[in-house]
């Protein structure tokens, strides 16, 4: 009877990213593994955990990433241990749990080179086969390290071609630089990061804390989708990502104020209740969230109506609100597929105008001005 072959990929997963998944899939295919266990570390002895997501948040991201991935499982045994997490202890426990399985311990070249300094490398070598990915286009010294370990501990090392050089550090840096991460992490992971405000600066995390008290859970998920979409549109159209992020994050911050409060605060000569939250949202962004940039405040104010002379930032936020992933209405995919920003915004405005008229509502004059300014018809 064939022994079960189990891969073990440990890490802090701060956050989990596509590179982790590609490595696991590559090893699973090449080594004919039956399963790969993603072993989330609590306190890895060989490095400090970077500031960022909590243990619970990292585990949630990991579980989201593994949804629908056949043969990939999360393993949390190290989270329940006191003190530092040693690979030897983990492998000993796994071996006791599955005595007939062949264990394959997956690692990067930096971990292989430092392996001799780990706790009980001899014992690890006896419990599992080491599997290391070689750095693409570099002499990472993997072959020399593997030979040295074989001579010293009898370690069996399998070297695999690298499938990704992506790192969690790169993902965190892009998040803080307000650059899109849609190509770096699974969609559900990206959404959770923007829903929860993970890996953001302290200032932005304070904004999230206030915003989550002001919005429903459903509206917060919508907001996360707008943030994701705005960052992508901003990158595609050479718009400041940090401004797009803030405007997208706060665009609905006044959504649930009472109608009486919206009307009391409004200075609009033609106040229309369904869109007043955008004007008042710009006010609250300044008063409660500390936003002083007039470009960001304008983008929030125009996100429901548009207006003549819209900037690229205005257009990015307006369109992101219309096409974020949870939007599902006839014609939304055509808006998503339109590569030209001006054309997409014009199409969205025309669609909004038709929808408002069909329902017999009043049309805000700014919407008519925006359509005409972009060459559309009213």
ZIVENTA-V687275 format. One line per field, one symbol per residue. ss: DSSP state (2 for helix, 1 for strand, 0 for the rest). phi: phi as a letter, one per 30 degrees, with the letter a starting at -180 (. if undefined). psi: psi as a letter, one per 30 degrees, with the letter a starting at -180 (. if undefined). Layout:
ss=???
phi=???
psi=???
This chain:
ss=000011111110000002222222222222200011111100010000000000222222222222000001111022220000102222222222200001111110222220222000222222201111110000000222222222222000111110000002222222220000000000222222222200000222222222222200222222222222222222220000222222222200000000222222200000002222222222222220000002222222200000000002222222222220000000022222200022222222222222222200000022222222200000
phi=.dddcbcbccldhccebdddddddddddddchddbbcccddcbddcaddddlddedddddddddddeicdicbdbceddcddidccdddddddddddbdcdccbcdacdddddcedcddhddddddcaddbbcdddibcdidddddddddddcidcccccddcacdbdeddddddddhcdbdccbeeddedddddcidicdddddddddddddccddddddddddddeddddddddchceddddeddddcdcdcecddedddddddcddbdbedcdddddedddeddccidcdddddddddcdcciadiddddedddededdbeeddbbejddddddddddddddddddddddddddeciddcdeddddddddcidcc
psi=kkkkjkkjjllfiilklfeeeeeeeeeeeeghkelkkjjkkdjkfflkklkbkleeeeeeeeeeefkgjkgkkkkgefffkkaljkeeeeeeeeeeeifglkkjjklleeeefgefflkheeeeefflkkjkkkkkglifgeeeeeeeeeeefgkjkkklkkfkgkleeeeeeeefghkkgffflleeeeeeefefhkglleeeeeeeeeeffflleeeeeeeeeeeeeeeeeeefghkjeeeeeeeeegegfgegkkeeeeeefkgkfikjefgffeefeeeeeeeeggkfjfeeeeeeegfffalkgkleeeeeeeeeefglffkjlkfeeeeefjfkeeeeeeeeeeeeeeeeeefglkkkeeeeeeeefggak.
